């Protein structure tokens, strides 16, 4: 039997910097501390801490945040 690479499922958090207005709602709502302000825009500097509650996406007034599942094979 041959053993191949195992897939890893990760969470990726994307912020569209064009739509982000820098309101900080995502920073206030994220209990895991995923987001920080960088140049007056939200930036997911710690996406590996995301627990997929999707509050950031739900309450973002400009809908600039897109959390998504990705699969990597290593």
C-alpha distances in whole Angstrom, upper triangle without the diagonal:
4,7,10,13,15,18,21,24,27,31,33,37,39,43,45,47,50,50,50,54,53,54,52,51,47,48,50,48,44,44,41,43,41,44,47,50,49,52,54,50,47,44,41,41,38,36,33,36,36,35,36,39,40,44,44,43,46,49,49,52,51,47,46,43,40,37,33,30,28,24,22,19,19
4,6,10,12,15,19,22,25,29,31,34,36,40,42,44,47,47,47,51,50,52,49,49,45,46,48,46,42,42,39,41,38,41,44,47,46,49,51,47,45,41,38,38,36,33,31,33,34,33,34,37,38,42,42,41,44,47,46,50,48,45,44,40,37,34,31,28,25,21,19,16,15
4,7,9,12,15,18,22,25,27,31,33,37,39,41,44,44,44,48,47,48,46,45,41,42,44,42,39,39,35,37,35,38,40,43,43,46,47,44,41,38,35,34,32,30,27,30,30,30,30,34,35,38,39,38,40,43,43,47,45,42,40,37,34,31,28,24,22,18,16,13,12
4,6,9,13,16,19,23,24,28,30,34,36,38,40,41,41,44,44,45,43,42,39,39,42,40,36,37,33,35,32,35,38,40,40,43,44,41,38,35,32,32,30,27,25,28,28,28,28,32,33,36,36,35,38,41,40,44,42,39,37,34,31,28,25,22,19,15,13,9,9
4,7,10,13,16,19,21,25,26,30,32,35,37,38,37,41,40,42,39,39,35,36,38,36,33,33,30,31,29,31,34,37,36,39,41,37,35,31,28,28,26,24,21,24,24,25,25,29,30,33,33,32,35,38,37,40,39,36,34,31,28,25,22,19,16,12,10,6,5
4,7,10,13,17,19,22,25,28,31,33,36,36,36,39,38,40,37,36,33,33,36,33,30,30,27,29,26,29,32,35,35,38,39,36,33,30,26,26,24,21,19,21,22,22,22,26,27,30,30,30,32,35,35,38,37,34,32,29,26,23,20,16,14,10,8,6,6
4,7,10,13,15,19,21,25,27,30,32,32,32,36,35,36,34,33,29,30,33,30,27,28,25,26,24,26,29,32,32,35,36,33,30,27,23,24,21,19,16,19,19,19,19,22,23,27,27,26,28,31,31,34,33,30,28,25,22,19,16,12,10,6,5,4,7
4,6,10,12,16,19,22,25,27,30,30,29,33,32,33,31,30,26,27,29,27,24,24,21,23,20,23,26,29,29,32,33,30,26,24,20,20,18,15,13,15,15,15,16,19,20,24,23,23,26,28,28,32,31,27,26,23,20,16,14,10,8,6,5,6,8
4,7,10,13,16,20,22,25,28,27,27,30,29,30,28,27,23,24,26,24,21,21,19,20,18,21,24,27,27,30,31,27,24,21,18,19,16,13,11,14,13,12,12,16,17,20,20,20,22,25,25,28,28,24,23,19,16,13,10,7,6,4,6,9,11
4,6,10,13,16,19,22,25,24,23,27,26,27,24,24,20,21,23,21,18,18,16,17,14,17,20,23,23,27,27,24,20,18,14,15,13,9,8,10,9,10,10,14,14,18,17,17,20,22,22,25,25,22,20,16,14,10,8,6,5,6,8,11,12
4,7,10,13,16,19,22,21,20,23,22,23,21,20,16,17,20,17,14,16,13,14,11,14,17,20,21,24,24,20,17,15,11,13,11,7,7,9,7,8,7,11,11,14,13,13,16,19,18,22,21,18,16,13,10,7,6,5,6,9,11,14,16
4,6,10,13,15,18,18,17,20,20,21,19,19,15,16,19,17,15,17,14,14,11,12,15,18,18,21,21,18,15,12,9,11,10,6,8,10,8,11,10,13,12,14,13,12,16,18,17,20,19,16,14,11,8,6,5,6,7,10,11,15,17
4,7,10,12,15,15,13,17,16,17,15,15,11,13,16,14,12,15,13,12,9,9,13,15,15,18,18,14,11,9,6,9,9,6,9,10,8,11,9,12,10,12,10,10,13,15,13,16,15,13,11,7,6,4,6,9,10,14,15,19,20
4,6,9,12,12,11,15,14,16,15,15,12,14,17,16,14,17,16,15,11,11,13,14,14,16,16,12,10,8,7,10,11,9,12,14,12,14,13,15,12,14,11,10,14,15,13,15,13,11,8,6,5,6,8,11,12,15,17,21,22
4,6,9,8,7,11,11,13,12,13,10,12,15,15,14,17,16,15,12,10,11,11,12,13,13,9,7,7,7,11,13,11,15,16,14,16,15,16,13,14,10,10,13,13,10,13,11,9,6,5,6,9,11,15,16,19,21,24,26
4,5,6,6,10,11,14,14,15,13,15,18,18,17,21,20,18,15,13,14,13,13,14,13,9,9,9,11,14,16,15,18,19,17,20,18,19,16,16,13,12,15,15,11,13,10,9,5,6,8,11,13,17,18,21,23,26,28
4,6,5,8,9,12,13,15,13,15,18,19,18,22,21,19,16,13,13,11,10,10,10,7,8,9,11,14,17,16,20,21,19,22,21,21,18,18,15,14,17,16,13,13,11,11,7,9,12,14,17,20,21,24,25,29,30
4,6,8,10,13,15,16,16,18,20,21,21,25,24,22,19,16,16,14,14,13,12,9,11,12,15,18,20,20,23,24,22,25,23,24,20,20,16,15,18,17,13,13,10,11,8,11,13,16,19,22,23,26,28,31,33
4,6,9,11,13,14,13,16,18,18,19,23,23,21,18,16,16,14,14,14,12,9,10,12,15,18,20,19,23,23,21,23,21,21,18,17,14,13,15,14,10,10,6,7,5,9,12,15,18,21,23,26,28,32,33
4,6,8,9,10,10,12,15,15,16,20,20,18,15,12,13,11,11,11,9,6,7,10,12,15,18,17,21,21,19,21,20,20,16,15,12,12,14,12,9,9,6,8,5,8,11,14,17,21,23,26,28,31,33
4,6,8,10,11,13,14,16,17,21,21,19,17,14,13,11,12,11,8,7,8,12,15,17,20,20,24,23,21,24,22,22,19,17,14,14,15,13,10,9,7,10,9,11,15,18,21,24,26,30,31,35,36
4,6,8,9,10,12,14,15,18,19,16,15,11,10,7,9,9,5,4,6,10,13,15,17,18,22,21,20,22,21,21,18,16,13,14,16,13,10,10,10,12,10,12,15,18,21,24,26,30,31,35,36
4,6,8,9,10,12,14,17,18,16,15,12,11,9,12,12,9,8,8,12,14,17,19,19,23,21,20,22,21,20,17,15,12,13,14,11,9,8,10,12,11,12,16,18,22,25,27,31,32,36,37
4,5,5,6,9,10,13,14,12,12,9,8,8,11,12,9,8,7,10,12,14,16,16,20,18,17,19,18,17,15,13,10,13,14,11,9,10,11,13,12,12,15,17,20,23,25,29,30,34,35
4,5,5,6,9,12,14,12,12,10,11,11,14,16,13,11,9,12,13,16,16,16,19,18,16,17,16,14,13,10,8,10,10,7,6,8,10,11,11,11,14,15,19,22,25,28,30,34,35
4,5,5,6,10,11,9,9,7,9,10,13,15,13,11,8,10,10,12,13,13,16,14,12,14,13,12,10,8,5,8,10,8,7,10,11,11,10,9,12,12,16,19,21,25,26,30,31
4,6,5,8,9,7,8,5,6,8,12,14,12,11,8,9,9,11,12,13,15,13,12,14,15,14,13,10,8,12,13,11,10,13,14,14,13,12,15,14,18,21,23,26,27,31,32
4,6,8,10,9,10,9,10,11,15,17,15,14,11,13,13,15,15,16,18,15,14,15,16,14,13,10,9,13,13,11,11,13,15,16,15,14,17,17,20,23,25,28,30,34,35
4,6,9,9,10,10,12,14,17,20,17,15,12,14,13,15,15,14,17,14,12,13,13,10,10,7,7,10,10,8,10,13,15,14,15,13,15,14,18,20,23,26,28,32,33
4,5,6,7,7,10,13,16,19,17,15,12,12,11,12,11,11,13,10,9,10,10,9,9,7,7,10,12,11,11,15,17,15,15,12,14,13,16,18,20,23,25,28,29
4,6,8,10,12,15,19,22,20,18,15,15,13,14,12,12,13,10,9,9,11,10,11,10,10,14,14,14,15,18,20,19,19,16,17,15,18,19,22,24,26,29,30
4,6,9,11,15,18,21,20,18,14,14,11,11,9,9,10,6,7,8,10,10,12,11,11,14,16,16,16,20,21,20,19,16,16,14,17,17,19,22,23,26,26
4,6,8,11,14,18,17,15,12,11,9,9,7,9,10,8,8,11,13,13,13,12,11,15,17,16,16,19,20,19,17,15,16,15,17,19,20,23,24,27,27
4,7,11,13,16,16,13,10,8,5,6,5,6,8,6,6,10,11,12,12,12,10,13,15,15,14,18,18,17,15,12,13,11,14,16,17,20,21,24,25
4,7,9,13,12,10,6,5,4,6,7,8,11,10,10,13,13,14,13,12,9,12,15,14,13,16,16,15,13,11,13,12,15,18,19,22,23,26,27
4,6,10,9,8,6,5,7,7,9,11,14,13,13,17,17,17,16,15,13,15,18,16,14,17,17,17,14,13,16,16,19,21,22,25,26,29,29
4,6,6,5,5,6,9,9,12,14,17,17,17,20,20,20,19,17,14,16,19,17,14,16,16,17,14,14,17,17,21,23,24,27,28,31,32
4,5,5,6,6,10,9,13,15,18,18,18,22,22,23,21,20,17,19,21,20,17,18,17,18,15,15,18,19,21,24,25,28,28,31,31
4,6,8,9,13,13,17,18,22,22,22,25,25,26,24,23,19,20,23,21,18,19,17,19,16,17,20,21,24,27,27,30,31,34,34
4,7,9,13,14,17,19,22,22,21,24,24,24,22,20,17,18,21,18,15,16,15,16,14,15,18,20,23,26,27,31,31,35,36
4,6,10,12,15,16,19,19,18,22,21,21,19,18,14,15,18,16,12,13,12,13,10,11,15,17,20,23,24,27,28,32,32
4,7,9,12,12,16,16,15,18,17,17,15,14,11,12,15,14,11,13,12,12,9,9,12,14,17,20,21,24,25,29,30
4,6,9,9,13,13,13,17,16,17,15,15,12,13,17,16,13,16,15,14,11,10,12,12,15,18,19,22,22,26,27
4,6,6,9,10,9,13,13,15,13,14,11,12,16,16,14,17,16,15,12,10,11,10,13,15,16,19,19,23,24
4,6,9,10,11,14,15,17,16,17,14,16,19,19,17,20,20,18,16,13,14,13,15,17,17,20,20,23,23
4,5,6,8,11,13,15,15,16,14,16,19,19,18,21,21,20,17,14,15,13,15,15,16,18,18,21,21
4,5,5,9,10,13,12,14,12,14,17,18,17,20,20,18,15,12,12,9,11,11,12,15,15,19,19
4,6,8,10,13,14,16,15,16,19,21,20,24,23,21,19,16,15,12,12,12,12,14,14,17,17
4,6,9,11,13,14,13,16,18,19,19,23,23,21,19,16,15,12,14,13,15,16,17,20,20
4,6,8,9,11,10,12,15,16,16,20,20,18,17,13,12,9,11,11,13,15,17,20,21
4,6,8,10,11,13,14,16,17,21,22,19,18,15,14,10,11,11,14,16,18,21,22
4,5,8,9,10,12,14,15,19,19,16,16,12,11,8,9,9,12,15,18,21,23
4,6,8,9,9,11,13,17,18,15,16,13,12,10,11,12,16,19,21,24,26
4,5,5,6,9,10,14,15,12,12,9,9,7,10,12,15,18,21,25,27
4,5,5,6,8,12,13,11,12,10,11,10,13,15,19,22,25,28,30
4,6,6,6,10,11,9,9,7,8,8,12,15,18,21,24,27,29
4,6,6,9,9,6,8,5,6,7,10,14,17,20,23,27,29
4,6,8,10,8,10,9,10,10,13,16,20,23,26,30,32
4,6,9,8,10,9,12,13,16,19,22,26,29,32,34
4,6,5,7,7,10,12,15,19,22,25,28,31,33
4,6,8,10,13,15,19,22,25,29,31,35,37
4,5,8,11,14,18,21,24,27,30,33,35
4,6,8,11,14,18,20,24,26,30,32
4,7,10,13,17,19,22,24,28,30
4,7,10,13,16,19,21,25,27
4,6,10,12,16,18,22,24
4,7,10,13,16,20,22
4,6,10,13,17,19
4,7,10,13,16
4,7,10,13
4,7,10
4,6
4
